[in-house]
Amino acid sequence: MNLTVRPDATGSAAPNSAADPALSDAISAWFAENARDLPWRRDGFSAWGTLVSEFMLQQTPVNRVIPRLAEWMERWPTPADLASVPPGEAVRAWASLGYPRRALWLHAAAVQITDRHGGVVPEDVDELLALTGIGDYTARAVAAFAYGHRHPVVDTNTRRVLARAVAGQAEPAPPSRRDLAAMSALLPADPVPAAVFNAAIMELGAVVCTSRSPHCEACPVRDACAWRAAGYPEYTGPKKAVQKKFEGSDRQVRGLIMAELRSTHHPVTAAEVESLWSDAGQRDRALAGLLADGLAVTIEPGLYALSQG
């Protein structure tokens, strides 16, 4: 398995001199033997493909992203290809991935890449952050994985491994800049091994050091894990927010309306919207939210469609 990265020709900040390379070496060695064969890890996968995959992977399982990503890249292999169509087409193609505002943001980013960067995804973190919908994690991920720059890339899985193996805690504390410092302390000095380790620790958190049922005996750093050494103490930090039930929620109603809008290239009537949900107040609130978010537009009173740009 290869992780496609190009060496950073610009150099990088010096790593923490106190970092112990044993943990990062062990995790990277495990990754070389056990990494899943995912499209964005294959040789030749484009920076645009990396950016699209990072948008899709936000709050969406890998197995749902892979087929949608393949369809998307076949249809829009470059930012300019996506920028050339109305944003509603991006939302339509997003289908059941959820949180469809990501499709609008990705379309806007494609337009900006085409207009500002000649259709080439930028490799500088600050330039990436200036694009719509791109936060610190996505900017660093693209810079590291697509271009080989040495940056700490920290997601939920990474934070969990750091919390357990290094800090001896069952779960990570709320996200903060300290996460980047902790990851930087483990990051190899050379850009390519650093990018590999970024992917490796995420993979470990996703498939071994999982949230609910970690497979500690299969962990390559089990003998060095501070949490294991401490006897697996329970998490005593701030409680995580509990996600509201989907059934009967405004999110469900929004999803039903979006599915109806995506199912046709013709405007959807108010009567068709009314048939989707019996609670008029909740239905109207969901429709108003979609209109406010720019996911839907009013063609004329009582007629709605996906955003036309």
Steps between C-alpha positions, in 0.01 A plus 500: 500500500634837405403839633543746215693805617757722338800607709476852637745706302457801726628341819312486828510607857734304721328229701489496877848386600359309797279279284550125537494346152413151632123557505481660155733235352289217642171646378640573153642147474162357598332722240732372226367150560138570593379817327168471322510536123317831466482703177661813643805299608583368154783621280395773261191610692465872433506791744146581384395144580658533843307821562171345385555193718572715806174692448306175463662329799385767744244323720449225241627138518766389254285227343237757401756742360691263269229442234385863506860620466554276195186637333596857583856471366381338180253781442714791624868397487623858546384805696418676172265218402299544819514879481342488154168360624235659726547432873171311502663228292761453771226471760314249281813289458564515876192278533481326839837601643326735743573859603452620138636846578837332452412460132430872468825584677696263280346654188589849625855383572524358147397836355760678715774252405415551134488879521784566744741211448467407135307185580777355718426417865740716704752333727550783747296462819403868515384496138300187565342657809384792284278264298133452594431211734863419581604501864830434670478121480413484129764758406771308683379167362520619140840663554638185663338219303480655154818708504722340762548803724585433862197598707331331796157379385264430787154343476282328760678167456842662540391682814375176654829317440696793643273517804541131576853413394668824614278663764353185657140619463207294373377780275647828375415833656307750287695599186762773541828621355670269748404210272723640226789538744458143622497370143796717401703343780461158335525605137812378314733774377489399135185599311415166337527289820307778674213471250503121539485530878211747478304239303621212717385640833160586352471145372594357839228706665245400237549124503684403822490775763128551447277699730277227641680169452875551456696193386791557736665162444533582130650844564863546390571732796312307770814455710568874495138613545459720807129422528562125500784538751269693732240222496259660252358776727158631401458838340413769755517811283219714357207302364466487125195654339237237423377515144126549476288214375463507121153349476241777510765774507529809282802329341277218383249744349777695329628171359160407363462836327853482361437150366190627320691794352783271383264248345392726215637773277158670512386737776328340798162641594389609844241220492775244440696639792189488719451131417841413645425582866181553695624751759460832316708701747792261485471467123496877448794543735703239309420657163587847629832366626584348161416829328708699751796264454488542122433130443159576351361800314152633436434500125171677557253489789422135569774359273841388631819359350861430588736796504572631152799715592 
